[in-house]
Amino acid sequence: MRGWPEGYGRRVLDEVDSTMDEAARRGPELAGPEWIMARRQTKGRGRRGRHWRDPKGNFAATLVMRPGEGAEVVALRSFVAALALYDAVAAARGRTEGLALKWPNDVLLNGGKLAGILLESAGTAAGLSHFAIGIGVNLAEVPERVEEGAVPPASLAGTGVTQDEFLDLLAGAYADWEARFVTYGFAPVREAWLARAARLGEVITARTTREEIVGTFETVDEQGNLVLSTPGGRRAIAAAEVFF
Ligand SMILES: O=C(O)CCCC[C@@H]1SC[C@@H]2NC(=O)N[C@@H]21
């Protein structure tokens, strides 16, 4: 296994409210990107303000950084993180079989949700004071309850990978994808993401805050939008919840 990536800090906490809150507290004084992992969260949160349940032994960490780019470029790191998470999970299992990415950034195992990513930032669109990528993985067990209509949960129980080992795998994989993103831009990240996409070419449903759009999952465009071809034409969707 490769060592801890150069230039990234590492903080491991026994317990915290949420690693996203800890990232916000750390943000103003950061010298460089830092991984914050908690063995337990008391107030973990998911996308759309949902509670994120953290059964004992599951993985919860946030990568916090102070990027130089504007908010739109920074947001593409959601795909960078999803690819890193995919690679870390593949390394933990020793195989990629059954793994897929669900737009925008969930990792699925045999069709079940294994891991989720939450992005948060502070500052203005022109200059972010900090940017946080929160990652939760059902390392040891699945949460008891999931949202209605959501894909069922999956876990890595049985692989025996510890939280610390998973952090090492993830930090290494993230550093590799981040280097590609910084050097070559979004194109190779987009291509790799599409190669691992769940339900590409199939009919899916995207639920935004205003409407429900049903269409064929055509691609993800250069801005990271979900592109659906619908009877009414091609739709590029920036933010939505996807249902299969
Ligand atoms: O809704 C989702 O799918 C995203 C879940 C993100 C959960 C992780 S756990 C580590 C970090 N801390 C949090 O409070 N949330 C994220």
The ligand as a Gaussian input file, in Angstrom:
#p B3LYP/6-31G(d) Opt

LIG

0 1
 O      -26.418000      12.185000       1.877000
 C      -25.363000      11.663000       1.504000
 O      -25.334000      10.693000       0.761000
 C      -24.044000      12.246000       1.963000
 C      -23.617000      11.662000       3.280000
 C      -22.332000      12.241000       3.805000
 C      -22.014000      11.733000       5.191000
 C      -20.648000      12.157000       5.633000
 S      -20.080000      11.298000       7.070000
 C      -18.703000      12.378000       7.144000
 C      -19.237000      13.758000       6.869000
 N      -19.773000      14.329000       8.096000
 C      -21.083000      14.523000       8.015000
 O      -21.794000      15.023000       8.911000
 N      -21.540000      14.133000       6.812000
 C      -20.473000      13.630000       5.972000

